[in-house]
Amino acid sequence: MYLRRSVPWIVFLAWGLFVTSHVLAQAKYVRITGNRVNIRAGPSTSFPVVAKARKGDVFELLGKEGRWYRVRMFSMRHRYVHRSLAEVVAYSVSIPKVVSLRRKIFGALLRAEERAGREADRRYPVEERSGRPLAGNTKRNSDYFSLLSDRYKLMVMHRFKVQPPLYDVLMGEGVRRNW
């Protein structure tokens, strides 16, 4: 008798937990709703623009800070998009079926990272020509490299018409397959 009365409640609670966890699991991305939206290094217009997102671009949502969404880009640094220019959405990563295309994207992402590294080293060298370290440039170099890396990798994603959340999948496959 006790078990028969408990079953509907157990089913109801299980269903509620499933729906809640399913909704929370799916709502971890933001889609850009504006055209040419600034992605910034911090949650204010006083922070530098890292890159320009296009309408429809999707980014992993890390949280909210005031009027800003904190999103993840390629450098793993927090980047920010104004909440009025994006919406929280459910999203599933879609992988291009053609291996040669994935390999091309992987190569282009590596070249974007190399370009960012060269430019950061040119602007903020971490050592003198003699090999002596330059005080203070290591952090500036690292910050500038991350900014450029995010910018150039987003440009690659735009060129190949794929979404930024695909990055981890592509990089993992490229490393595993030794592309």
Residue pairs with C-beta under 8 A, 6 or more apart in sequence:
26 90
26 91
27 61
27 88
27 89
27 90
28 60
28 61
28 91
29 58
29 59
29 60
29 61
29 88
29 89
29 90
29 91
29 165
30 58
30 59
30 61
30 69
30 71
30 81
30 86
30 87
30 88
30 89
31 56
31 57
31 58
31 86
31 87
31 89
31 91
32 53
32 54
32 55
32 56
32 57
32 58
32 59
32 81
32 85
32 86
33 55
33 85
33 86
33 87
34 55
34 84
34 85
34 86
35 54
35 55
36 52
36 53
36 54
37 52
37 53
37 54
37 55
37 81
37 82
37 85
37 86
38 45
38 49
38 52
38 53
38 81
38 82
39 49
39 50
39 51
39 52
39 53
39 71
39 73
39 79
39 80
39 81
39 150
39 154
40 47
40 48
40 49
40 50
40 79
40 80
40 81
41 47
41 48
41 49
41 50
41 77
41 79
41 80
41 147
42 80
43 65
43 66
43 67
43 68
43 70
43 80
44 68
47 80
48 147
50 73
50 79
50 147
50 150
50 151
51 73
51 79
51 150
51 151
51 154
51 155
52 154
53 59
53 81
53 154
54 158
57 154
57 157
57 163
57 164
58 89
58 91
58 163
58 164
58 165
59 71
59 72
59 73
59 79
59 81
59 164
59 165
60 71
60 72
60 164
60 165
61 69
61 70
61 71
61 88
62 70
62 71
62 72
62 78
63 69
63 70
64 70
64 83
65 80
67 82
67 83
67 84
68 80
68 81
68 82
68 83
69 80
69 81
69 82
69 83
69 86
69 88
70 78
70 79
70 80
71 78
71 79
71 80
71 81
72 78
72 79
73 79
73 150
73 153
73 154
73 164
74 109
74 149
74 150
74 153
74 154
74 164
74 167
75 145
75 146
75 147
75 149
75 150
77 146
77 150
79 150
91 163
91 165
93 163
93 165
93 166
93 169
94 162
94 163
94 166
95 102
95 166
95 169
96 102
96 105
96 162
101 160
102 170
102 173
102 174
103 174
103 177
103 179
104 160
105 156
105 157
105 160
105 162
105 166
105 170
106 170
106 171
106 173
106 174
106 179
107 179
108 156
108 159
108 160
109 153
109 156
109 167
109 170
109 171
110 174
112 149
112 152
112 153
112 155
112 156
113 149
113 152
113 153
115 148
115 152
116 145
116 148
116 149
116 151
116 152
117 145
117 149
119 144
119 148
120 141
120 142
120 144
120 145
120 148
121 141
123 141
123 144
124 137
124 140
124 141
124 144
125 134
125 137
125 141
126 133
126 134
126 137
126 138
126 141
127 133
127 134
128 134
153 164
153 167
154 164
157 163
157 164
157 166
157 167
173 179
